[in-house]
Amino acid sequence: MGKGVANFWRYYQVGQQANHRYLDALAHVAVKGEAVAELDSLCQGRTKDGRHYAKFNLSARRIQPCLPRVMAGEHYPHRFP
């Protein structure tokens, strides 16, 4: 496949297929570690002092607009003083 504008559609197709294969492979990987445990604990509802607190739901409509801004990385420290 040559490197030209005429092949952009084919590049797209090949990239999509590779991404689908990669995601299918990741679906079978067992997740483990401290970060996964912390995220799992966030996604559970809690009761403290007789008051119930709802779980952190990543698919909630009010949370979805915030996720791209949080994950953008502009809030991460780039260097330490």
MIDOSE-1310 file (N, C-alpha, C; in nm, 2 decimals, decimal comma, always signed):
residues 81
mgkg	+0,09/-0,12/+0,00/+0,00/+0,00/+0,00/+0,09/+0,12/+0,00; +0,07/+0,21/-0,10/+0,16/+0,33/-0,11/+0,12/+0,43/-0,01; +0,21/+0,53/+0,01/+0,18/+0,64/+0,10/+0,12/+0,76/+0,02; -0,01/+0,76/+0,01/-0,07/+0,87/-0,06/-0,21/+0,90/-0,01
vanf	-0,26/+1,01/-0,05/-0,39/+1,05/-0,01/-0,50/+0,95/-0,05; -0,48/+0,89/-0,17/-0,58/+0,80/-0,22/-0,59/+0,68/-0,13; -0,50/+0,65/-0,04/-0,50/+0,53/+0,04/-0,55/+0,56/+0,18; -0,60/+0,68/+0,21/-0,64/+0,71/+0,35/-0,75/+0,62/+0,39
wryy	-0,85/+0,59/+0,30/-0,96/+0,51/+0,34/-0,91/+0,37/+0,38; -0,82/+0,32/+0,31/-0,76/+0,19/+0,34/-0,68/+0,19/+0,48; -0,61/+0,30/+0,50/-0,54/+0,31/+0,63/-0,64/+0,31/+0,74; -0,75/+0,38/+0,72/-0,85/+0,38/+0,82/-0,91/+0,24/+0,85
qvgq	-0,93/+0,17/+0,74/-0,99/+0,03/+0,76/-0,89/-0,06/+0,83; -0,76/-0,05/+0,79/-0,66/-0,13/+0,86/-0,64/-0,10/+1,01; -0,65/+0,03/+1,03/-0,64/+0,08/+1,17/-0,75/+0,04/+1,26; -0,87/+0,04/+1,20/-0,99/+0,00/+1,27/-0,98/-0,15/+1,31
qanh	-0,94/-0,23/+1,21/-0,93/-0,37/+1,23/-0,83/-0,40/+1,34; -0,72/-0,33/+1,34/-0,61/-0,35/+1,44/-0,66/-0,31/+1,58; -0,73/-0,20/+1,58/-0,79/-0,16/+1,71/-0,89/-0,26/+1,77; -0,98/-0,31/+1,68/-1,07/-0,41/+1,73/-1,00/-0,54/+1,78
ryld	-0,90/-0,58/+1,71/-0,83/-0,70/+1,76/-0,76/-0,67/+1,89; -0,71/-0,55/+1,91/-0,64/-0,51/+2,03/-0,74/-0,51/+2,15; -0,86/-0,45/+2,12/-0,96/-0,44/+2,23/-1,02/-0,58/+2,26; -1,03/-0,66/+2,16/-1,08/-0,80/+2,19/-0,98/-0,87/+2,28
alah	-0,85/-0,85/+2,25/-0,74/-0,92/+2,33/-0,74/-0,86/+2,47; -0,76/-0,73/+2,49/-0,76/-0,67/+2,62/-0,88/-0,72/+2,70; -0,99/-0,75/+2,63/-1,11/-0,79/+2,71/-1,09/-0,92/+2,79; -0,99/-1,00/+2,75/-0,97/-1,12/+2,82/-0,85/-1,11/+2,92
vavk	-0,80/-1,00/+2,94/-0,69/-0,98/+3,03/-0,75/-0,95/+3,17; -0,69/-1,02/+3,27/-0,74/-1,00/+3,41/-0,68/-0,87/+3,46; -0,76/-0,79/+3,51/-0,72/-0,66/+3,57/-0,68/-0,68/+3,72; -0,57/-0,62/+3,76/-0,53/-0,63/+3,90/-0,45/-0,51/+3,93
geav	-0,42/-0,49/+4,06/-0,34/-0,38/+4,10/-0,41/-0,29/+4,20; -0,34/-0,20/+4,25/-0,40/-0,10/+4,35/-0,50/-0,01/+4,28; -0,46/+0,04/+4,17/-0,55/+0,14/+4,10/-0,68/+0,08/+4,07; -0,68/-0,05/+4,02/-0,81/-0,12/+3,99/-0,89/-0,13/+4,12
aeld	-0,83/-0,17/+4,23/-0,90/-0,19/+4,35/-0,96/-0,06/+4,40; -0,88/+0,05/+4,38/-0,94/+0,19/+4,43/-1,06/+0,23/+4,34; -1,04/+0,21/+4,21/-1,15/+0,24/+4,12/-1,28/+0,16/+4,15; -1,25/+0,03/+4,18/-1,36/-0,06/+4,21/-1,43/-0,01/+4,34
slcq	-1,35/+0,03/+4,44/-1,41/+0,08/+4,56/-1,49/+0,21/+4,54; -1,45/+0,29/+4,45/-1,52/+0,41/+4,42/-1,66/+0,38/+4,35; -1,67/+0,27/+4,28/-1,79/+0,24/+4,21/-1,89/+0,16/+4,30; -1,87/+0,16/+4,43/-1,96/+0,09/+4,52/-2,03/+0,20/+4,61
grtk	-2,16/+0,18/+4,63/-2,23/+0,27/+4,72/-2,19/+0,25/+4,86; -2,20/+0,35/+4,95/-2,16/+0,34/+5,09/-2,26/+0,39/+5,18; -2,26/+0,34/+5,30/-2,34/+0,40/+5,41/-2,25/+0,44/+5,52; -2,25/+0,56/+5,56/-2,17/+0,61/+5,67/-2,25/+0,70/+5,76
dgrh	-2,25/+0,66/+5,89/-2,32/+0,73/+6,00/-2,47/+0,73/+5,96; -2,52/+0,62/+5,91/-2,66/+0,61/+5,88/-2,71/+0,68/+5,75; -2,61/+0,74/+5,68/-2,65/+0,81/+5,56/-2,59/+0,74/+5,44; -2,67/+0,72/+5,33/-2,63/+0,65/+5,21/-2,57/+0,74/+5,11
yakf	-2,45/+0,70/+5,06/-2,39/+0,78/+4,95/-2,39/+0,70/+4,83; -2,43/+0,76/+4,72/-2,44/+0,68/+4,59/-2,30/+0,65/+4,54; -2,30/+0,55/+4,45/-2,17/+0,51/+4,39/-2,13/+0,61/+4,28; -2,00/+0,61/+4,25/-1,95/+0,69/+4,14/-1,97/+0,62/+4,01
nlsa	-2,06/+0,67/+3,93/-2,10/+0,60/+3,81/-2,04/+0,67/+3,69; -1,94/+0,61/+3,62/-1,87/+0,67/+3,51/-1,96/+0,68/+3,39; -2,07/+0,61/+3,38/-2,16/+0,62/+3,27/-2,28/+0,72/+3,29; -2,28/+0,79/+3,41/-2,39/+0,88/+3,43/-2,37/+1,00/+3,34
rriq	-2,49/+1,06/+3,30/-2,49/+1,17/+3,20/-2,42/+1,29/+3,26; -2,43/+1,32/+3,39/-2,37/+1,43/+3,44/-2,22/+1,42/+3,46; -2,16/+1,30/+3,46/-2,02/+1,27/+3,47/-1,95/+1,27/+3,34; -2,02/+1,23/+3,23/-1,96/+1,21/+3,10/-1,90/+1,34/+3,04
pclp	-1,96/+1,46/+3,06/-1,89/+1,58/+3,00/-1,76/+1,61/+3,07; -1,74/+1,57/+3,20/-1,62/+1,60/+3,27/-1,51/+1,50/+3,24; -1,53/+1,38/+3,20/-1,43/+1,29/+3,18/-1,32/+1,33/+3,07; -1,36/+1,38/+2,96/-1,25/+1,42/+2,86/-1,16/+1,53/+2,92
rvma	-1,22/+1,62/+3,00/-1,13/+1,73/+3,06/-1,04/+1,67/+3,17; -1,09/+1,58/+3,24/-1,01/+1,52/+3,35/-0,89/+1,43/+3,29; -0,93/+1,36/+3,18/-0,83/+1,27/+3,12/-0,74/+1,34/+3,02; -0,76/+1,47/+3,00/-0,68/+1,54/+2,90/-0,53/+1,55/+2,94
gehy	-0,50/+1,55/+3,07/-0,36/+1,55/+3,11/-0,31/+1,69/+3,14; -0,39/+1,79/+3,11/-0,34/+1,93/+3,14/-0,33/+1,96/+3,28; -0,39/+1,88/+3,37/-0,38/+1,90/+3,51/-0,27/+1,82/+3,58; -0,20/+1,73/+3,50/-0,10/+1,66/+3,56/+0,03/+1,74/+3,58
phrf	+0,11/+1,72/+3,68/+0,23/+1,80/+3,69/+0,33/+1,75/+3,58; +0,39/+1,85/+3,51/+0,48/+1,82/+3,41/+0,63/+1,82/+3,46; +0,65/+1,89/+3,56/+0,78/+1,89/+3,62/+0,76/+1,93/+3,77; +0,86/+1,90/+3,85/+0,86/+1,93/+3,99/+0,96/+2,04/+4,01
p	+0,93/+2,13/+4,10/+1,02/+2,25/+4,13/+1,15/+2,20/+4,19
